Amino acid sequence: MTGLPYGVRRRLAPYLLLCVALTGAVFAALACGALFGPRWLLLTGLFTGSLTLAVLGVIGEHDTGNDAAWPLRPDGPRAYAPALVHGVRAVDRATGRPAVDRNALSSVFAFDLTVVPEDRDPYRIRVRHPLDVQDLLHRDRAVVQYDPRQPWRVILPPNPPREAQARAARLDPDSLPTARSVRPTGLPSGAPVLLLGLALAAVVVTVVGTAG
């Protein structure tokens, strides 16, 4: 969920706290059932704990896979860079599979780009956007806006600066080094909920053990 826009994350904050509380309760039940009993509490903890880990794993895999770009942070640094366009296609917003109708509300454009910043080697990334704001269906150069500290955060601005457009027009693909994919670093989505839930469970088990 770290890839969500700030406004969305703020609205989801109460639900994330609820997820932490539920995760803590699940693992507290598992630990208390194993240490103190009764047996039904252990079995319940095993089942719900396995389900929780599966859900958090799916969330993390969905958000960090496929070399897809993340949105820019509202308070993060940003810069413009030219990019080579390797391909543009319409895909289903949910599954990422090719869309039958690129004008459908459920489809977005997927842009396969090589970003060429001034301060680092070129890198390959896929950017999704509901509209082809730079007419890249008919062009092989683009201008992106990216986060220099977290280069996997890339967007396609609708009105890039003229100097950035001029630099994109001067790009020579044959003179560029081989581009590599960039992947997000740090904790995957779902990990903060899991860690906070385990910490809460540890507190609960300690309290129960002391009281007992």
Salt bridges, closest charged atoms under 4 A:
ASP67 OD1 - ARG183 NE 3.22
ASP112 OD1 - ARG124 NE 2.90
GLU118 OE2 - ARG167 NH1 3.80
ASP135 OD1 - HIS138 ND1 2.91
ASP140 OD2 - ARG141 NH1 3.11
ASP147 OD2 - ARG73 NH2 2.64
